[in-house]
Amino acid sequence: MLENEGQCADQSKRDFMVLSASATAAVACACAAVPFIGSMQPAADVLALASTEVEIGDVKEGDIKRVMWQGKPVFIKHRTEKEIEAARKDDSAQMPDPEKDEVRVKKGKEKWLIVIGVCTHLGCIPTNNTGDFNAWLCPCHGSHYDTSGRIRKGPAPKNLPVPPYEFVSDTMVKIG
């Protein structure tokens, strides 16, 4: 019986040592992981570009203001009543990426269309007030967008993207 008691004591010591070593290794891994995970967070200069506020009070009806946000051009279009009517009239037209105009603008602020100005085909920058829909035309491969920034003709597969934005006031919009 004394032999079994000695074996049990040795087994308990081994179990304690394995448990202690495992706990120490887990704590060491956690301590090493925290700075590594922290290093994956965006730098302060990147976070500063996360959003931008833009003064839009000086944009006349029918004009476009171009700004940069996260390294991409953003078009802020002050649409005319005629452009809004055309966009709404075309809501039921055949489109490669169907989307209603009311989904692409803020309720009560329909006169403002805000889109990322990068063609969804190969990333060129469309020109404004051109094309078959008198809105945007991508000069690289001929994609035509309407007054709501929807792809209507050409090789682009998607509409011009709408970035996250909110109106801070009647004359100020925050993008991002």
C-alpha positions as CSV (number, residue, x, y, z in Angstrom):
1,M,0.0,0.0,0.0
2,L,2.8,2.4,0.7
3,E,4.0,2.0,-2.9
4,N,0.6,3.1,-4.3
5,E,0.6,6.1,-2.0
6,G,4.0,7.2,-3.4
7,Q,2.8,6.8,-6.9
8,C,-0.3,8.9,-6.2
9,A,1.8,11.6,-4.7
10,D,4.1,11.5,-7.8
11,Q,1.1,11.6,-10.1
12,S,-0.3,14.6,-8.2
13,K,3.0,16.5,-8.4
14,R,3.2,15.8,-12.2
15,D,-0.4,17.0,-12.7
16,F,0.3,20.1,-10.7
17,M,3.5,20.8,-12.8
18,V,1.7,20.2,-16.1
19,L,-1.2,22.5,-15.0
20,S,1.2,25.2,-13.8
21,A,3.3,25.0,-17.0
22,S,0.1,25.2,-19.2
23,A,-1.2,28.2,-17.2
24,T,2.1,30.0,-17.5
25,A,2.2,29.3,-21.3
26,A,-1.3,30.6,-21.7
27,V,-0.5,33.8,-19.8
28,A,2.7,34.3,-21.9
29,C,0.7,33.8,-25.1
30,A,-1.9,36.4,-24.0
31,C,0.8,38.9,-23.1
32,A,2.4,38.4,-26.5
33,A,-0.9,38.6,-28.4
34,V,-2.1,41.9,-26.9
35,P,0.6,44.1,-28.6
36,F,0.3,42.1,-31.8
37,I,-3.5,42.6,-32.0
38,G,-3.0,46.3,-31.0
39,S,-0.6,46.8,-33.9
40,M,-3.4,45.8,-36.3
41,Q,-5.5,48.9,-35.3
42,P,-5.5,51.8,-37.8
43,A,-2.9,54.5,-37.2
44,A,-4.0,57.9,-36.0
45,D,-3.4,59.4,-39.4
46,V,-5.7,56.8,-41.0
47,L,-8.4,57.3,-38.4
48,A,-8.3,61.1,-39.2
49,L,-9.2,60.2,-42.8
50,A,-12.1,58.1,-41.6
51,S,-14.5,61.0,-42.0
52,T,-14.5,64.4,-43.5
53,E,-16.9,67.4,-43.2
54,V,-17.7,69.3,-46.3
55,E,-19.3,72.7,-46.7
56,I,-22.0,72.5,-49.4
57,G,-23.8,75.8,-49.0
58,D,-21.8,77.3,-51.9
59,V,-22.8,74.5,-54.4
60,K,-25.3,75.9,-56.9
61,E,-28.2,73.9,-58.1
62,G,-26.9,71.7,-61.0
63,D,-23.3,71.8,-59.9
64,I,-21.0,69.2,-58.4
65,K,-18.5,69.6,-55.6
66,R,-15.6,67.1,-55.7
67,V,-13.8,66.1,-52.5
68,M,-11.4,63.4,-51.5
69,W,-12.4,60.8,-48.8
70,Q,-10.2,57.9,-47.9
71,G,-8.1,58.5,-51.0
72,K,-11.2,58.3,-53.4
73,P,-13.0,61.1,-55.2
74,V,-16.5,61.8,-53.9
75,F,-19.0,63.7,-56.0
76,I,-21.6,65.8,-54.2
77,K,-24.2,66.7,-56.7
78,H,-26.8,69.5,-56.1
79,R,-29.5,68.0,-58.3
80,T,-32.1,70.1,-60.1
81,E,-35.8,69.3,-59.9
82,K,-35.5,68.0,-63.5
83,E,-32.7,65.6,-62.6
84,I,-34.6,64.3,-59.6
85,E,-37.7,63.8,-61.7
86,A,-35.7,62.0,-64.4
87,A,-34.1,59.7,-61.7
88,R,-37.5,58.8,-60.2
89,K,-39.1,58.3,-63.6
90,D,-36.3,55.8,-64.4
91,D,-36.7,53.8,-61.1
92,S,-38.5,51.1,-63.0
93,A,-36.2,51.0,-66.1
94,Q,-34.2,48.0,-67.0
95,M,-30.8,48.3,-65.2
96,P,-27.8,46.1,-64.6
97,D,-27.9,47.0,-60.8
98,P,-31.5,48.1,-60.1
99,E,-31.9,50.5,-57.2
100,K,-34.5,53.1,-56.6
101,D,-33.4,56.8,-56.4
102,E,-35.0,57.2,-52.9
103,V,-32.6,54.5,-51.6
104,R,-29.6,56.4,-52.9
105,V,-30.4,59.8,-51.2
106,K,-31.5,60.9,-47.7
107,K,-35.2,61.5,-47.1
108,G,-35.9,65.2,-47.1
109,K,-32.5,65.9,-48.8
110,E,-33.3,64.4,-52.2
111,K,-31.6,67.3,-54.0
112,W,-28.2,66.1,-52.8
113,L,-26.7,63.0,-54.4
114,I,-23.4,61.9,-52.8
115,V,-21.5,59.1,-54.6
116,I,-17.9,57.8,-54.7
117,G,-16.7,58.9,-58.1
118,V,-15.0,55.7,-59.2
119,C,-16.3,53.7,-62.1
120,T,-17.2,50.2,-60.9
121,H,-15.8,48.6,-64.1
122,L,-12.0,49.3,-63.8
123,G,-11.7,52.3,-61.4
124,C,-11.6,55.2,-63.8
125,I,-13.1,58.6,-62.8
126,P,-16.3,59.4,-64.7
127,T,-16.8,62.9,-66.1
128,N,-19.9,64.8,-65.2
129,N,-22.8,66.2,-67.3
130,T,-21.9,63.8,-70.1
131,G,-23.1,60.5,-71.5
132,D,-26.5,59.3,-72.7
133,F,-28.2,60.3,-69.4
134,N,-26.5,63.7,-69.1
135,A,-25.0,62.7,-65.7
136,W,-21.7,60.7,-65.7
137,L,-19.7,59.0,-68.4
138,C,-16.6,56.9,-67.8
139,P,-14.2,57.9,-70.6
140,C,-12.1,54.7,-70.3
141,H,-14.7,52.1,-71.4
142,G,-17.9,54.0,-71.9
143,S,-20.1,53.2,-68.9
144,H,-23.0,55.6,-68.6
145,Y,-24.5,56.6,-65.3
146,D,-27.8,58.4,-64.7
147,T,-28.7,61.4,-62.4
148,S,-28.9,59.0,-59.5
149,G,-25.4,57.5,-60.2
150,R,-26.9,54.2,-61.4
151,I,-25.2,52.2,-64.2
152,R,-27.4,52.3,-67.3
153,K,-25.2,51.3,-70.2
154,G,-21.7,49.9,-70.6
155,P,-19.5,47.4,-69.0
156,A,-19.7,48.6,-65.3
157,P,-21.5,46.0,-63.2
158,K,-22.6,48.2,-60.3
159,N,-23.9,51.7,-59.5
160,L,-21.5,54.4,-58.3
161,P,-21.3,53.5,-54.5
162,V,-23.0,55.8,-52.0
163,P,-20.6,56.4,-49.0
164,P,-21.9,56.6,-45.5
165,Y,-22.8,60.2,-44.9
166,E,-25.0,62.4,-42.7
167,F,-26.1,66.1,-42.8
168,V,-24.6,67.9,-39.8
169,S,-26.6,71.1,-40.9
170,D,-28.3,72.5,-44.0
171,T,-24.9,73.5,-45.3
172,M,-22.6,70.8,-43.9
173,V,-22.3,67.1,-44.7
174,K,-20.1,64.6,-42.9
175,I,-18.9,61.8,-45.1
176,G,-17.7,58.6,-43.4
